[in-house]
């Protein structure tokens, strides 16, 4: 079995990244989302070990001291990190893994894993982004305003990513993501190791 591919997904808050990734994983085989560690409190419906590994700031800092994270970042007053060991285990099993992280984390991952595939999801407009943040009814007015201000900083880093997907119509954006995954799996570097037996027979 060939080595799995690491996909890095980033987007401003409210762009619909989480919903797109869930639909992408549900409709794909051999594709999973990495479960990050975070110091923020669980939101309604979130479960420890499913959506995130929820840890205290003290626990997070201890893991950081022992260099257990592939990447880590502070976002909205909380810390997030990806376990190096767990990620490597999945990739060596031939499983494709998606990291849902911010642009800061994406920079760290690209330095350590330059063969990763990075995708940035854009909203169709700032007005629609604002509507989506309000419709979630998860954050206060001040938090929403801060997220909107920081969205501009997030979007300014689009040039660092391999692919751009605009989430205007959900089904279209999902189809775009599926096309990226499929084309990557058919690339020579990824596909040839999985076709080793066939290629040997054809060339014998």
N, C-alpha and C positions, 0 to 999 in steps of 0.2 A: 504494500500500500504506500502511495506517495505521501509526502508531508502535506499537512493542511495549510491553508492560507489564512493569514491574519488580516482582517478587515478593520479599519478604523473609521468609525462614523462620528461626525461632529455636526453641530447645528446650534443656532441661537435658541434659547429657551422659548418654547411655543411653536417651533417650526414643524412639529409633528414627527420628529425622529423616532421616538419610542414606539408610536403606533405603527409606523412603517416597518421598523425592525421586527416587531412582533409578527406582523403579517408575513414578512419575508421569511422568517424562521419557520412559522407554522406551515408555509407552503413549500418548503425546501427540505431536502434530505441532507444529512451530514453537515448541518450548519447549526451553530448554537451561539448564544450570547454569553460573554464573560460576565461573571458575577463579581462586581467590585466591592471592596471594603469602603465603608463611609462612616463618618462620625455624626452625620445628621440623623434626626429622629425619623422613624418610619412614617410615611403618609398613610392615609386611609386605604386599606386593602393591601398594603405591601407586607411581605412576609420575609423574615430573616432567613437567609440561605436560598431564597428564591429570587427576590428582586435585588437585594444587596446583602452583604454581611455587615450588619450594624454593630459597630464597636465603639467603645469610649475613646476619647481623645488620647488618654494615657496608653491604651492598647495599640492604637494606631501609631503613636510615636515610638513605641517599643518595636513594632514591626519595621518601621522606617530605620531605626537604629541598626537592625540586623540585615538591612538591605534586602528585604523580602518582596519589595514592589518593583515591577517593571517600570511603572510610571505612577506618579502621584501628583495631586494638585489641590490647591485650596480654591474652592468655588463657593461664593455666597456665604462666607464665614464657616464653611465646613470643609473637611478633608475627604478626598477620594483616592483610592489606589487599586492597582491590579496586581494580583499575586503572580510572580514570575514562574514559580514551580508549577502551579496548576495550569497556566497557559501553555507551557512547554509540553506538559503531559498530553494535553488535548491535540496539539499540533503534530506531535510525533505519532499519535494514533491515526493521523490522517483526517482529523476533523477540522473543518473551517470554523474559525472563531471570530465573532464580532465584538469589538470594544466600542462601547458608547461613551466617549469621553470628550472633554472640551479641547479647544485648540492648543492649550498649554500641554496637556497630556499627549496630544497627537505629536507635538514636536519632540517630546521625550521618546516616544515609541519609534518614530522615524529614525532617530539617531541610533537606537539600539537594534532596530529591525528594519533596515532600509528596504527589505523586500516586501513589506506590508503594503496593502492597497488601501488608500485613504479616500473617503467620500464625504463631501460636505453637502448638507441639505439646507436649501434656502427657502424662505417664505416667499410667496408671490408679491407681497408688499408689506410695508411696516404697519399699515392700517389693519390688514388681516392678521398680522402677528399680534397686534394689540387686542383684537377681538378674541383670538384664541386664548390668550393669557387670561382675559376676564372670564371667558366661558368655562374655564377649568374650575373656577371658584375655590382655588386652593391657597391663594396668597392674598396678602393685604394690599391695599392701594399703593403703599410706599414700596413694597417689594416688587410689585408689577412695574412701577415707574423705574425702579432701579434695573430690572431685567431689560426693559426697553432701551435704556441708556447703554447698558453693557452689550446689547445685541449688536449695536453698531461696531463695537470693538471686535466681537466675534466674527461678524461678516467680513471685516477688513482682512481676515486671514484666509479667505477663500483661495488665494493664489498658491497656498502651500499644499493644496490637496490635488489628488489625481483626477477625481471626478466631481462634477457639480450636478445636483439633482434638485429641481424646483418642485416643491410640494404644493402645487396649485390644485390639481385634481388628483385625489389619493390613488386611484387605480392606475393612472398614467405614471405617477412617481414610483409606485410599486413595480410596475412593468420595467421601468428604467433600471431599478435596482436589480431585478431578476436578470436583466440582460448583462449587467456588469458582472454578476456572480458567474453566470454561464460562460461568458467570454473568457474570464479568468481561468475557469476550470478546463477550458479547451486550449489554453496557451501551451506551447511546447514544453516549457520548463515544468509546468504542473502536470500535464497530461501524459507526457512521455514515460515517466516512471511507472504510471499506472497501466501503461500499454507495453511494458517490458516484454512480456511473454509473446504478444502478437508481433512486436517489432523484431524479436529474435527469430520467430518463425518466418516472417516475410523476408528477412535478410540472409537466412541460412541457405 
